[in-house]
Amino acid sequence: MTVKLNPNEVVLKAGDTHQVVDNKTVNGKLIVTNQRIYFRPLTEESNIFNLEILFENILEVIFYSKGLFLLKGLNIVTRDGKNYAFPLKKRDEIGQLINKMY
């Protein structure tokens, strides 16, 4: 899987995750660069679920946990009112990085 980066863009962190869109689970990678957050599906047929969030569009980053040891992740709220939930093993690292960037 390759992602086309913008000029002067550098990948800072990446992690495996999935996103639920229209009751369909899409597996992919959450990629944090110095310019944006990018969700890229693992399969080519799921490329319609590509997602790009610019840091200036982020209103809030919420750390969540479901159960004591079960699922933890990030919920990203954008200025247009949309919520994007990403279950992540590296939740703390990626969440702190995003909080520094916006």
N, C-alpha and C positions, 0 to 999 in steps of 0.2 A: 504494500500500500504506500503510495506516495502522495504528498500534498504539495500543490503549487504554492510556493511562498511569495509574498510581495517583496519588492526591493527592500533591503535592510531588515528583513524579518528573520528572527532566529527562534527555533523551537526551544522552550525552556523546560517543559515537563510534558509527559504524555502518560495516559493510563487507560486500561481496558475498562469499558463500561457498556451500558445499553440504555436505550431510550424507548419509552412507550409512546407510540404515535398512532392514533386511531385504533386503539386496542390491539396493536401489533407491536411486538418487541423487536427492536432493531439493535443488533450487536454492533459495536464499533469501538473507536478510540476517541477519547477526549484529549485534544492537543492544545496546550497553552503556549502561545508565542509572546513575543514582546509587543505585539500589536493587537491580538485578538484571541478569542477562544474558538476552537473549531471542533465540531463533532463530525467524524468521518466513519460511515458504515463499513463493515468488513467486506461485504459482497457488492459487486458492481451493480446488480439489479436493484439494490437499495440506495443507490446514489441520489434518489429523489429526496432522501432524508438528510442530506448534507445540511449542516447548520453552522452559521458563523455569527458570533456575538462580539461586537466591538466593545472595548472597555468603557467608552463614553456612554454606551447604552445600558450599562449595568446599574441597577438601582440598589440591589442588595444581594449578598451571598449568605445563604443560611446553611449551617452544618446540621445534618439530621442523622438520627439513629433509630432504627426500628428493632426493638427487642434489645436485650442486654448484650449479646454477642453476634447478632444476626447480620443486619444490613446497615451500612453507614454510607453516607454520600453527601452530595452538595445539591442544593436547590438554588438556582440562579434566577433572580427576578429582574426583568428588564424594565426600562422606563415606559414602554408601551403596555405594561401590565401582564406580559406573558411570563409563565413559570416554566423552567426547564429543570427536571430532576435527573441527576446522574449518580447512580450508585458507584462508589469508587473505593478500592482498597487503600489508595494513597490520598484519602480525603483530606487529612490534615495538611499534608505538604502542598497539595494543589490548591486547597482553599486559602491557605495563608498567602501563597503566591498571587492568587487572583485578588485578594484583599489589598495587597501592596500595589497592584497595577491600576486599579480604578479609582 
